Amino acid sequence: MFWENRYQTTNTPWDRGETSPALLQWLDAGELAPCRVLVPGCGRGYEAVELARRGFDVVALDFAPSAVRYLQGELRREGLRARVLAADVLSWLPEQPFDAVYEQTCLCALPPKTWEAYGMQLYRWLKPGGMLFALFMQTGREGGPPYHCDMDAMRTLFSRDRWEWSGSPFCEVPHPAGIHELSTVLLRRP
Ligand SMILES: C[S@@+](CC[C@H](N)C(=O)[O-])C[C@H]1O[C@@H](n2cnc3c(N)ncnc32)[C@H](O)[C@@H]1O
């Protein structure tokens, strides 16, 4: 499998090796406060660990067994609790919806023909009024992964009948692969 193979060969240029500065900023500003949160496509899961450290009720998903094992090991090492599930983000459904979803480079890892279905999953995962903390990858290139998340395409995917976009400007978040993400927070409408 493509992603599992990338972990097994340590060909993981997207991996920061530490928590994203975007998440730290949202946490330190209190914009994301302890709640039930989902981290889809968590990879090695530095962000899931940070959320667990800060008292969140965390569920992290990834279908690459090596990533899941790594994150479970880190949580054990730090004596933290979080649910880490080996599951496909395109089909997994929770027993109860979440207050927040932290979406970091899962969308851009998925083939664009599946984005509509993934957008619906994000909507279903959240409670009405729940918050999507999103980092939209900007590669400026054709093809992928990572696929370029053009902001006009994002506004169509996360349409105003389902999502409220905050008026604040996007923040540019540098990425170790020499590209950047644009961060924004969307509110799931009822
Ligand atoms: C670009 S990596 C990002 C990992 C992590 N979010 C980070 O920023 O370090 C994309 C991750 O999504 C996972 N992934 C891709 N497609 C998936 C799917 N359909 N279901 C679950 N996980 C998926 C991959 O295994 C990989 O760990």
The ligand as a Gaussian input file, in Angstrom:
#p B3LYP/6-31G(d) Opt

LIG

0 1
 C        0.605000      13.539000       4.004000
 S        0.387000      12.390000       5.307000
 C        0.035000      13.498000       6.679000
 C        0.189000      12.866000       8.020000
 C       -0.005000      13.828000       9.192000
 N       -1.300000      14.464000       9.172000
 C        1.083000      14.875000       9.172000
 O        0.819000      16.055000       8.869000
 O        2.245000      14.518000       9.467000
 C       -1.220000      11.739000       4.939000
 C       -1.666000      10.656000       5.911000
 O       -3.001000      10.270000       5.576000
 C       -3.092000       8.855000       5.618000
 N       -4.173000       8.482000       4.686000
 C       -4.217000       8.690000       3.343000
 N       -5.376000       8.243000       2.849000
 C       -6.092000       7.747000       3.901000
 C       -7.377000       7.149000       4.030000
 N       -8.177000       6.969000       2.965000
 N       -7.782000       6.755000       5.263000
 C       -6.959000       6.914000       6.350000
 N       -5.750000       7.485000       6.294000
 C       -5.321000       7.903000       5.082000
 C       -1.724000       8.338000       5.213000
 O       -1.475000       7.028000       5.685000
 C       -0.815000       9.393000       5.838000
 O       -0.436000       9.030000       7.149000

